[in-house]
């Protein structure tokens, strides 16, 4: 009888211990807030980006982002973070351009992200330098700057091959020289004011030097 009592006591002690272990082993439920957020919430929608680009951008920048109009920039393979920043600043009026203001106003932040990532996935077509004399001057400035005027080398920020640095400095390789001239001149003359760094650099360049840098950049690979 005593043996039977001891077995009952042992069994009663073992049951709660087993239950406690089972509770500890059971995986914790995921927080409701985490489960409610889709995994792809922050990813760009490239299909929507293509649709928006074709509707809003393709007429001026070409269907693949490689503009055939020299005064309109090539957007293909440009860093998406840079494109998003420019679209936001066009929309906010920080970068003045009546045409781009009208276009950017129609885009939400999500649209801008989708468009930027879609066009950045397109391969940029190469450009060519056209003026043999100017291109040599442009190469010197791009690679070495102008020491006596404290003009830094463009390659320091935009990289030796013009690829730029994602999220910091735009890709310049193969960009239309006409567009590059217009932007450097706008920075220098205070027409474009959304980059203090570029305003300070361009302020030290004359027209010939601007044309030289732009021509060199057009031929970068």
C-alpha positions as a Markdown table, in Angstrom:
| # | Residue | x | y | z |
|---|---|---|---|---|
| 1 | Unk | 0.0 | 0.0 | 0.0 |
| 2 | Unk | 2.9 | 2.3 | 0.9 |
| 3 | Unk | 4.5 | 1.5 | -2.4 |
| 4 | Unk | 1.3 | 2.5 | -4.2 |
| 5 | Unk | 1.1 | 5.8 | -2.3 |
| 6 | Unk | 4.7 | 6.7 | -3.2 |
| 7 | Unk | 3.9 | 6.0 | -6.9 |
| 8 | Unk | 0.9 | 8.3 | -6.8 |
| 9 | Unk | 3.0 | 11.1 | -5.2 |
| 10 | Unk | 5.7 | 10.7 | -7.8 |
| 11 | Unk | 3.2 | 10.8 | -10.7 |
| 12 | Unk | 1.5 | 13.9 | -9.3 |
| 13 | Unk | 4.9 | 15.7 | -9.2 |
| 14 | Unk | 5.9 | 14.6 | -12.7 |
| 15 | Unk | 2.7 | 15.9 | -14.4 |
| 16 | Unk | 3.2 | 19.6 | -13.6 |
| 17 | Unk | 6.9 | 19.4 | -14.4 |
| 18 | Unk | 6.0 | 18.0 | -17.9 |
| 19 | Unk | 3.3 | 20.7 | -18.4 |
| 20 | Unk | 5.8 | 23.5 | -17.5 |
| 21 | Unk | 8.3 | 22.1 | -20.0 |
| 22 | Unk | 5.7 | 21.9 | -22.7 |
| 23 | Unk | 4.8 | 25.6 | -22.1 |
| 24 | Unk | 8.4 | 26.6 | -22.3 |
| 25 | Unk | 9.0 | 24.7 | -25.5 |
| 26 | Unk | 6.0 | 26.2 | -27.3 |
| 27 | Unk | 7.2 | 28.9 | -29.6 |
| 28 | Unk | 6.1 | 32.5 | -28.8 |
| 29 | Unk | 3.4 | 33.9 | -31.1 |
| 30 | Unk | 4.6 | 36.6 | -33.5 |
| 31 | Unk | 3.5 | 40.1 | -32.5 |
| 32 | Unk | 0.3 | 41.1 | -34.3 |
| 33 | Unk | 1.9 | 44.3 | -35.7 |
| 34 | Unk | 4.8 | 42.5 | -37.3 |
| 35 | Unk | 2.4 | 39.9 | -38.9 |
| 36 | Unk | 0.3 | 42.7 | -40.4 |
| 37 | Unk | 3.2 | 44.3 | -42.3 |
| 38 | Unk | 3.8 | 42.7 | -45.7 |
| 39 | Unk | 7.4 | 41.6 | -46.3 |
| 40 | Unk | 7.6 | 43.6 | -49.6 |
| 41 | Unk | 6.2 | 46.8 | -48.1 |
| 42 | Unk | 9.4 | 48.8 | -48.8 |
| 43 | Unk | 10.3 | 47.2 | -52.1 |
| 44 | Unk | 9.6 | 49.3 | -55.3 |
| 45 | Unk | 7.0 | 48.0 | -57.7 |
| 46 | Unk | 8.8 | 47.8 | -61.0 |
| 47 | Unk | 5.7 | 47.1 | -63.0 |
| 48 | Unk | 4.0 | 50.2 | -61.7 |
| 49 | Unk | 7.3 | 52.1 | -62.2 |
| 50 | Unk | 7.4 | 51.2 | -65.8 |
| 51 | Unk | 3.7 | 52.2 | -66.3 |
| 52 | Unk | 4.3 | 55.6 | -64.6 |
| 53 | Unk | 7.5 | 56.2 | -66.6 |
| 54 | Unk | 5.7 | 55.5 | -69.9 |
| 55 | Unk | 2.8 | 57.8 | -69.0 |
| 56 | Unk | 4.8 | 60.7 | -67.6 |
| 57 | Unk | 8.5 | 60.5 | -68.5 |
| 58 | Unk | 9.1 | 58.6 | -71.8 |
| 59 | Unk | 8.1 | 61.4 | -74.1 |
| 60 | Unk | 11.1 | 63.5 | -73.1 |
| 61 | Unk | 13.5 | 60.8 | -71.7 |
| 62 | Unk | 12.8 | 58.0 | -74.2 |
| 63 | Unk | 11.0 | 54.7 | -73.4 |
| 64 | Unk | 14.3 | 53.1 | -72.0 |
| 65 | Unk | 15.5 | 56.2 | -70.2 |
| 66 | Unk | 18.2 | 57.0 | -72.8 |
| 67 | Unk | 17.0 | 60.4 | -74.0 |
| 68 | Unk | 17.7 | 61.2 | -77.6 |
| 69 | Unk | 17.2 | 64.9 | -76.9 |
| 70 | Unk | 20.5 | 66.4 | -75.9 |
| 71 | Unk | 19.0 | 69.0 | -73.5 |
| 72 | Unk | 17.1 | 66.2 | -71.6 |
| 73 | Unk | 19.2 | 63.9 | -69.5 |
| 74 | Unk | 19.7 | 60.2 | -69.8 |
| 75 | Unk | 18.1 | 58.6 | -66.8 |
| 76 | Unk | 18.9 | 54.9 | -67.5 |
| 77 | Unk | 21.3 | 53.4 | -65.0 |
| 78 | Unk | 21.2 | 56.5 | -62.8 |
| 79 | Unk | 21.2 | 55.9 | -59.1 |
| 80 | Unk | 17.6 | 55.6 | -57.9 |
| 81 | Unk | 18.3 | 57.5 | -54.7 |
| 82 | Unk | 19.5 | 60.5 | -56.7 |
| 83 | Unk | 16.5 | 60.4 | -59.0 |
| 84 | Unk | 14.1 | 60.2 | -56.1 |
| 85 | Unk | 15.8 | 63.2 | -54.5 |
| 86 | Unk | 15.6 | 65.3 | -57.7 |
| 87 | Unk | 11.9 | 64.4 | -58.2 |
| 88 | Unk | 11.1 | 65.4 | -54.7 |
| 89 | Unk | 12.9 | 68.7 | -55.1 |
| 90 | Unk | 11.2 | 69.4 | -58.4 |
| 91 | Unk | 7.8 | 68.8 | -56.7 |
| 92 | Unk | 8.8 | 71.0 | -53.7 |
| 93 | Unk | 10.1 | 73.8 | -55.9 |
| 94 | Unk | 13.6 | 73.4 | -54.4 |
| 95 | Unk | 14.9 | 72.7 | -57.9 |
| 96 | Unk | 13.3 | 75.1 | -60.3 |
| 97 | Unk | 12.0 | 73.8 | -63.6 |
| 98 | Unk | 8.4 | 74.5 | -64.7 |
| 99 | Unk | 8.1 | 71.4 | -66.9 |
| 100 | Unk | 9.5 | 69.0 | -64.3 |
| 101 | Unk | 7.4 | 70.7 | -61.6 |
| 102 | Unk | 4.3 | 69.8 | -63.6 |
| 103 | Unk | 5.4 | 66.2 | -64.1 |
| 104 | Unk | 6.6 | 65.6 | -60.5 |
| 105 | Unk | 3.5 | 67.1 | -59.0 |
| 106 | Unk | 1.5 | 64.2 | -60.4 |
| 107 | Unk | 3.7 | 61.6 | -58.7 |
| 108 | Unk | 3.4 | 60.3 | -55.1 |
| 109 | Unk | 6.5 | 59.3 | -53.1 |
| 110 | Unk | 5.7 | 55.7 | -54.0 |
| 111 | Unk | 5.4 | 56.6 | -57.7 |
| 112 | Unk | 8.8 | 58.3 | -57.5 |
| 113 | Unk | 10.4 | 55.3 | -55.9 |
| 114 | Unk | 8.9 | 52.9 | -58.4 |
| 115 | Unk | 9.9 | 55.1 | -61.4 |
| 116 | Unk | 13.4 | 55.6 | -60.1 |
| 117 | Unk | 14.1 | 52.0 | -59.5 |
| 118 | Unk | 12.6 | 50.9 | -62.8 |
| 119 | Unk | 14.6 | 53.3 | -65.0 |
| 120 | Unk | 17.8 | 52.7 | -63.0 |
| 121 | Unk | 17.5 | 49.0 | -64.1 |
| 122 | Unk | 17.8 | 50.0 | -67.8 |
| 123 | Unk | 21.2 | 50.0 | -69.3 |
| 124 | Unk | 22.6 | 53.4 | -70.3 |
| 125 | Unk | 23.8 | 53.9 | -73.9 |
| 126 | Unk | 27.4 | 55.2 | -74.2 |
| 127 | Unk | 28.1 | 58.8 | -75.3 |
| 128 | Unk | 31.0 | 60.3 | -77.2 |
| 129 | Unk | 33.3 | 63.3 | -76.7 |
| 130 | Unk | 33.2 | 65.6 | -79.8 |
| 131 | Unk | 35.9 | 68.2 | -79.3 |
| 132 | Unk | 39.4 | 66.8 | -79.3 |
| 133 | Unk | 41.0 | 70.0 | -77.9 |
| 134 | Unk | 38.4 | 70.6 | -75.2 |
| 135 | Unk | 38.3 | 67.0 | -74.1 |
| 136 | Unk | 41.9 | 67.2 | -73.0 |
| 137 | Unk | 41.2 | 70.2 | -70.8 |
| 138 | Unk | 38.1 | 68.5 | -69.5 |
| 139 | Unk | 40.1 | 65.4 | -68.6 |
| 140 | Unk | 42.6 | 67.4 | -66.7 |
| 141 | Unk | 39.9 | 69.2 | -64.7 |
| 142 | Unk | 37.8 | 66.0 | -64.2 |
| 143 | Unk | 40.8 | 64.0 | -62.9 |
| 144 | Unk | 42.9 | 66.6 | -61.3 |
| 145 | Unk | 40.8 | 69.7 | -60.6 |
| 146 | Unk | 42.3 | 73.2 | -60.8 |
| 147 | Unk | 44.7 | 73.6 | -57.9 |
| 148 | Unk | 45.3 | 77.4 | -58.1 |
| 149 | Unk | 41.5 | 78.0 | -57.8 |
| 150 | Unk | 40.8 | 75.2 | -55.4 |
| 151 | Unk | 38.6 | 73.4 | -57.8 |
| 152 | Unk | 38.5 | 69.7 | -56.7 |
| 153 | Unk | 38.7 | 66.9 | -59.1 |
| 154 | Unk | 35.3 | 65.7 | -60.3 |
| 155 | Unk | 36.5 | 62.1 | -60.1 |
| 156 | Unk | 36.7 | 62.4 | -56.3 |
| 157 | Unk | 32.9 | 62.4 | -56.0 |
| 158 | Unk | 31.7 | 61.1 | -59.3 |
| 159 | Unk | 34.4 | 58.3 | -59.6 |
| 160 | Unk | 37.1 | 58.1 | -62.3 |
| 161 | Unk | 34.8 | 56.4 | -64.8 |
| 162 | Unk | 31.8 | 58.6 | -64.0 |
| 163 | Unk | 29.8 | 55.9 | -62.2 |
| 164 | Unk | 29.2 | 58.2 | -59.2 |
| 165 | Unk | 28.5 | 57.0 | -55.7 |
| 166 | Unk | 25.1 | 55.5 | -55.0 |
| 167 | Unk | 22.9 | 57.7 | -52.7 |
| 168 | Unk | 25.5 | 60.4 | -52.7 |
| 169 | Unk | 26.7 | 61.5 | -56.2 |
| 170 | Unk | 25.0 | 60.9 | -59.5 |
| 171 | Unk | 26.3 | 58.9 | -62.4 |
| 172 | Unk | 27.8 | 61.2 | -65.2 |
| 173 | Unk | 29.2 | 58.6 | -67.6 |
| 174 | Unk | 27.8 | 59.1 | -71.1 |
| 175 | Unk | 25.5 | 62.0 | -70.2 |
| 176 | Unk | 24.7 | 64.5 | -72.9 |
| 177 | Unk | 27.2 | 67.3 | -73.0 |
| 178 | Unk | 24.5 | 69.9 | -73.7 |
| 179 | Unk | 22.7 | 68.9 | -70.6 |
| 180 | Unk | 25.8 | 68.8 | -68.4 |
| 181 | Unk | 26.7 | 72.3 | -69.7 |
| 182 | Unk | 23.3 | 73.6 | -68.8 |
| 183 | Unk | 23.4 | 72.2 | -65.3 |
| 184 | Unk | 26.9 | 73.4 | -64.5 |
| 185 | Unk | 26.0 | 76.9 | -65.8 |
| 186 | Unk | 22.8 | 76.9 | -63.8 |
| 187 | Unk | 24.8 | 76.0 | -60.6 |
| 188 | Unk | 27.4 | 78.7 | -61.3 |
| 189 | Unk | 24.8 | 81.4 | -62.0 |
| 190 | Unk | 22.5 | 80.5 | -59.1 |
| 191 | Unk | 19.7 | 79.3 | -61.2 |
| 192 | Unk | 19.9 | 75.8 | -59.8 |
| 193 | Unk | 20.3 | 75.9 | -56.0 |
| 194 | Unk | 19.7 | 72.4 | -54.7 |
| 195 | Unk | 23.4 | 71.5 | -54.1 |
| 196 | Unk | 25.6 | 74.0 | -52.3 |
| 197 | Unk | 28.6 | 71.8 | -53.0 |
| 198 | Unk | 28.0 | 72.0 | -56.8 |
| 199 | Unk | 27.3 | 75.7 | -56.7 |
| 200 | Unk | 30.6 | 76.3 | -55.0 |
| 201 | Unk | 32.5 | 74.2 | -57.5 |
| 202 | Unk | 30.8 | 75.6 | -60.6 |
| 203 | Unk | 31.3 | 79.2 | -59.4 |
| 204 | Unk | 35.0 | 78.8 | -60.1 |
| 205 | Unk | 34.6 | 77.5 | -63.7 |
| 206 | Unk | 34.5 | 79.7 | -66.8 |
| 207 | Unk | 32.4 | 78.8 | -69.9 |
| 208 | Unk | 35.2 | 77.0 | -71.7 |
| 209 | Unk | 36.1 | 74.9 | -68.7 |
| 210 | Unk | 32.4 | 73.9 | -68.3 |
| 211 | Unk | 32.2 | 72.9 | -71.9 |
| 212 | Unk | 35.4 | 70.9 | -71.6 |
| 213 | Unk | 34.3 | 69.0 | -68.5 |
| 214 | Unk | 30.9 | 68.3 | -70.1 |
| 215 | Unk | 32.4 | 67.0 | -73.3 |
| 216 | Unk | 34.8 | 64.7 | -71.4 |
| 217 | Unk | 32.0 | 63.4 | -69.3 |
| 218 | Unk | 30.0 | 62.5 | -72.4 |
| 219 | Unk | 32.7 | 60.2 | -73.5 |
| 220 | Unk | 33.3 | 58.5 | -70.2 |
| 221 | Unk | 32.8 | 54.7 | -70.1 |
